[in-house]
Amino acid sequence: MQPVAPSGRQAELVHGDARVVVTEVGAGLREYQVGDRHVLDGYPLDAMASRGRGQLLAPWPNRIADGRYAFAGSTYQLALNEVALRNASHGLVRWSAWQLEQSTPDAVRASFVLRAQSGYPFTIAFTADYRLAGDGLTMTFTATNVGADPAPVGLGVHPYFAVAGLGGGAEVADEVTLTVPAATRLLTDDRLIPTGTAPVDAHPVDGGPAGTTVGSFDFRRARPIGELVLDTCYTDLAHDPDGRARAVLAVPGGDALTVWMDEAWGYLQVFTADTLGPAQRRRSIAVEPLTCPANAFNSGAGLRTLAPAESFGGSWGISPAFG
């Protein structure tokens, strides 16, 4: 008997010289290639998705402090799967088997019903529609409350982008020029739980050689990341006339890619992968559209309460501009 891949069945999307692989487990993105370029820092068929690679985060993204929250007069306790920081992290759907329905070579729909359970006694139906076209990959993520009671819901996605895939000989995040059209960032404690907000240009960041300043969190104008360590949630995103906010990764002498999101996604997490270990450290950058930030089940920031039969969702996408 052939072993089953840890990420389950694979749906391959093809358009021109572009190829995307969506997994049965978690309906996540495992691969995205354009020609011989790896857009994503994905993972092999015989491995699990490490550190959230390409995964869908629902019914909450990022963390809930102590896994505890109150909703509609009741208090709930979730399992703590980020044990060292005592958090419930990244939702409840990323290790479940989703239904994959592929009607054309360049599109697939993934669907999953999250059943009421301890810590989250609500029933939510999720769909993730992926479409690969000449302008890149588009994904629409939708949640529908199919239960009898109102339910708290947040959505997020967690793609890592390979620095080397941008070309130009770049290898690490230091060489990447970043654009993030955000006016505000979230401040966090040592458990990565938000404690407040600050303007992105409020303070320079120390920590370079001999305590020198290595930059600020303001990327409204494109500039190199340099030595700056980012695990930062941005908000107050500026949208273009078409309603999309756009973050851009580029390298000198290389190419660029754009991560765009519609107005459903009010937050954007940027992570320079500094904690991935020596072999992978700063070799990729996660750019994560979120409908709400960490601990939204407690703070209420960006959180949606879905009435029975109500739906909520949004679209986002990846647009490589490779020469």
C-alpha positions in Angstrom: 0.0 0.0 0.0 1.3 3.5 -0.9 1.8 5.8 2.1 -0.6 8.7 2.3 1.1 12.1 2.1 0.9 14.1 5.3 -0.9 16.9 3.5 -3.3 14.5 1.9 -4.6 14.6 -1.7 -3.1 17.3 -3.9 -4.9 19.6 -6.4 -2.6 20.9 -9.1 -3.6 24.2 -10.8 -1.9 25.1 -14.1 -2.0 28.2 -16.2 0.7 28.9 -18.8 4.1 28.3 -17.1 2.6 28.8 -13.6 1.8 25.9 -11.3 0.1 25.9 -7.8 -0.5 22.9 -5.5 -3.4 23.1 -3.0 -3.6 20.4 -0.3 -6.5 18.4 1.1 -5.2 18.9 4.6 -6.1 22.5 5.6 -6.7 23.5 2.0 -3.4 25.3 2.1 -0.8 26.3 -0.5 2.1 23.9 -0.7 3.7 25.1 -3.9 3.6 28.0 -6.4 6.0 28.1 -9.2 6.3 30.3 -12.3 8.7 28.6 -14.7 11.7 27.6 -12.6 11.0 30.2 -10.0 9.7 29.2 -6.6 7.2 32.0 -5.5 6.5 30.3 -2.2 8.8 28.8 0.4 6.7 25.7 0.6 7.3 22.2 1.7 7.8 18.7 0.1 5.1 16.2 -0.5 6.4 13.9 2.2 6.4 16.6 4.9 3.9 18.4 7.1 3.3 22.1 6.8 5.9 23.5 9.2 5.4 26.9 10.9 2.0 27.5 9.3 3.4 27.4 5.7 0.6 28.2 3.3 -2.1 27.3 5.8 -5.6 28.8 6.3 -6.2 30.2 9.8 -9.8 30.0 11.0 -12.0 30.6 13.0 -9.3 32.9 14.3 -5.8 33.8 13.1 -2.7 34.0 15.2 -3.2 33.8 19.0 -5.7 33.8 21.8 -4.0 34.5 25.1 -4.3 31.5 27.5 -6.8 30.0 25.0 -9.6 31.7 27.0 -12.3 34.1 25.8 -15.8 35.2 26.7 -18.6 35.4 24.2 -22.3 36.1 24.6 -22.1 35.7 28.4 -20.2 32.5 28.5 -16.4 31.8 29.0 -14.7 29.2 26.8 -11.3 27.4 27.1 -9.4 26.2 24.0 -6.5 23.8 23.9 -3.1 25.5 24.1 -1.1 24.4 21.1 1.5 27.1 21.5 2.6 25.7 24.8 5.7 27.8 25.4 3.7 31.1 25.1 0.5 29.7 26.6 -1.6 30.5 23.6 -4.2 28.9 21.4 -2.7 29.5 17.9 -4.0 29.7 14.3 -7.5 28.3 14.6 -9.0 24.8 14.3 -9.1 23.9 10.5 -5.5 23.7 9.4 -5.0 20.0 10.1 -8.4 18.8 9.0 -9.3 17.2 5.6 -11.1 19.5 3.3 -13.1 18.5 0.3 -11.4 19.4 -3.0 -13.5 19.9 -6.1 -11.5 20.8 -9.2 -13.7 21.7 -12.2 -11.0 23.2 -14.5 -7.2 22.9 -14.7 -6.7 26.3 -13.2 -9.3 26.4 -10.4 -10.3 24.4 -7.3 -12.8 24.9 -4.5 -12.0 23.6 -1.0 -14.7 23.2 1.6 -15.0 22.2 5.2 -17.6 22.3 8.0 -16.1 23.0 11.4 -18.3 21.2 13.9 -19.2 22.6 17.3 -16.7 21.4 19.9 -15.2 22.0 23.3 -13.9 25.6 23.4 -15.7 26.6 20.2 -19.4 25.4 20.3 -20.3 26.8 16.9 -20.7 25.3 13.5 -19.1 27.1 10.6 -18.9 26.2 6.9 -15.8 27.4 5.1 -15.0 27.6 1.4 -11.7 28.5 -0.2 -11.8 29.2 -3.9 -8.4 29.3 -5.7 -8.0 30.5 -9.3 -4.7 30.7 -11.3 -4.7 33.1 -14.2 -2.3 35.3 -16.2 -2.2 37.9 -13.5 -1.4 35.4 -10.7 -3.3 33.5 -8.0 -6.6 34.7 -6.5 -8.1 33.1 -3.4 -11.6 33.9 -1.9 -12.1 32.7 1.6 -15.6 32.6 3.0 -17.2 31.6 6.4 -20.9 30.9 6.8 -22.5 30.3 10.2 -24.6 27.1 9.7 -25.4 26.8 13.4 -28.3 28.1 15.4 -26.4 30.7 17.5 -24.2 33.8 16.7 -20.5 32.9 16.4 -17.2 34.8 16.5 -15.2 34.4 13.4 -11.8 35.7 12.1 -9.9 34.6 9.0 -6.2 34.6 8.0 -3.8 33.1 5.6 -0.1 32.3 6.1 2.0 32.2 2.9 5.8 32.4 3.0 7.5 33.9 0.0 11.0 32.6 -1.0 13.5 35.4 -1.2 15.6 33.5 -3.8 12.5 33.3 -6.0 12.6 37.0 -6.6 15.9 36.6 -8.5 18.8 39.0 -8.6 20.9 36.7 -6.5 19.1 37.7 -3.3 19.1 35.1 -0.5 17.9 36.7 2.7 15.3 39.2 3.8 17.9 41.9 4.4 18.2 42.3 0.6 14.4 42.7 0.0 12.8 46.1 -0.6 9.4 46.1 1.1 6.3 48.2 0.6 3.4 48.0 3.2 0.7 50.7 2.8 -0.1 50.9 6.5 -0.1 53.8 8.9 -0.3 51.9 12.2 1.3 48.8 13.8 0.3 46.8 16.8 2.5 46.7 19.9 2.8 43.3 21.5 4.1 41.7 24.7 6.6 38.8 25.0 3.8 36.4 24.2 3.0 38.2 20.9 -0.3 39.4 22.3 -1.3 43.0 21.2 -1.1 45.6 24.0 -1.8 48.7 21.9 -1.0 50.5 18.7 1.5 53.1 17.4 2.1 55.1 14.2 4.5 53.2 12.0 6.9 56.2 12.0 6.8 56.8 15.8 10.1 55.2 16.8 13.2 54.0 15.2 14.3 50.4 16.0 17.5 49.8 17.8 19.4 46.5 17.6 22.0 46.8 14.9 25.7 46.5 15.4 26.8 48.1 18.7 23.2 49.2 19.3 22.9 51.3 16.1 19.5 52.1 14.7 18.4 49.7 12.0 15.3 51.5 10.7 11.7 52.0 11.5 8.5 50.1 10.9 7.4 52.5 8.2 7.3 50.9 4.8 4.7 53.2 3.2 7.5 54.1 0.7 9.5 51.1 -0.6 12.8 50.6 1.3 15.1 47.8 2.1 14.3 45.7 5.2 18.0 45.5 6.1 18.6 44.1 9.6 15.2 44.9 10.9 13.4 41.9 12.5 9.7 41.9 11.7 7.0 39.8 13.3 4.7 42.8 13.0 0.9 43.3 12.5 0.0 46.4 10.5 -3.4 48.1 10.2 -4.9 51.3 8.8 -4.1 50.0 5.3 -4.4 52.4 2.4 -6.4 51.0 -0.5 -6.0 51.8 -4.2 -9.0 53.0 -6.2 -9.9 49.4 -7.1 -10.4 48.7 -3.3 -7.2 46.7 -2.9 -4.3 47.2 -0.6 -1.0 46.1 -2.0 2.2 44.9 -0.2 5.2 44.5 -2.5 8.4 42.5 -2.2 11.3 43.3 -4.6 15.0 43.0 -4.9 17.6 45.1 -6.7 18.4 43.6 -10.1 15.6 41.1 -9.7 11.9 41.0 -9.8 8.9 41.8 -7.6 5.7 40.2 -6.4 2.6 41.8 -5.0 0.3 40.5 -2.3 -3.0 42.2 -2.6 -6.1 42.1 -0.5 -9.6 43.5 -0.6 -11.2 45.6 2.2 -12.3 42.5 4.2 -8.7 42.1 5.3 -8.1 45.0 7.8 -4.7 43.7 9.1 -1.5 42.4 7.6 1.2 40.5 9.4 4.8 40.6 8.1 7.3 38.1 9.5 11.0 37.9 8.4 11.3 34.2 9.6 14.0 34.9 12.2 12.9 32.0 14.4 12.9 29.3 11.7 16.4 28.0 12.5 19.8 28.6 11.0 19.2 26.9 7.7 15.9 28.8 7.0 16.4 32.0 9.0 15.4 35.1 6.9 15.3 33.0 3.7 11.6 33.7 3.3 9.1 36.4 4.3 5.6 35.7 5.4 3.0 38.3 4.3 -0.3 37.3 6.0 -3.7 39.0 5.2 -5.9 38.9 8.3 -9.5 40.0 9.0 -8.6 40.5 12.7 -5.4 40.5 14.7 -4.1 38.2 17.4 -6.4 37.9 20.5 -9.4 39.4 18.7 -11.7 37.0 20.6 -10.8 39.0 23.7 -10.1 42.5 22.3 -12.9 42.5 19.7 -10.6 44.3 17.2 -11.8 43.4 13.7 -13.8 40.4 15.0 -16.9 39.4 13.1 -20.0 38.0 14.9 -21.9 36.0 12.3 -25.6 35.5 12.9 -27.1 32.2 11.9 -27.0 31.8 8.1 -24.8 34.9 7.7 -21.6 34.7 5.6 -18.4 36.7 5.6 -15.3 36.6 3.5 -12.8 38.3 1.3 -10.4 37.9 -1.6 -6.7 38.2 -1.7 -4.0 37.2 -4.2 -0.4 36.9 -5.3 0.8 38.7 -8.5 4.4 37.8 -9.5 6.0 40.2 -11.9 8.9 38.0 -13.1 10.9 38.9 -16.2 
